[in-house]
């Protein structure tokens, strides 16, 4: 979870499944959330650059 850079503004996380003997698989997950509300909170904090809120909205 963090600031997107790939144009997809959904939240993301990864699940690592497996073990050293059998190997591992990686599963990327995306979750919708109200990024607009989070961006508005950023815009309302004078010490934060609006660029941070824009990044959430734009996904880059």
C-alpha positions, -999 to 999 in steps of 0.1 A, spaced: 0 0 0 14 34 -9 17 60 -36 8 45 -70 32 49 -99 15 27 -125 -18 46 -133 -39 23 -111 -51 42 -81 -65 12 -62 -48 0 -31 -25 -30 -36 -8 -57 -17 9 -90 -24 5 -125 -9 36 -147 -9 26 -183 -7 48 -214 -4 80 -226 13 117 -232 7 112 -268 -3 84 -264 -29 90 -228 -40 69 -197 -38 42 -180 -57 33 -143 -56 -3 -131 -59 -9 -94 -65 -42 -81 -52 -60 -48 -59 -86 -32 -36 -110 -3 -44 -110 25 -18 -121 61 -16 -88 77 -28 -107 110 -34 -114 113 4 -78 106 12 -66 131 -14 -89 158 1 -74 151 36 -40 157 21 -51 189 4 -64 202 38 -30 198 55 -10 230 48 24 213 54 18 186 27 23 193 -10 -9 189 -31 12 168 -54 8 139 -29 -30 141 -32 -28 145 -70 -7 113 -72 -34 93 -54 -61 106 -78 -40 101 -109 -23 69 -99 11 82 -110 
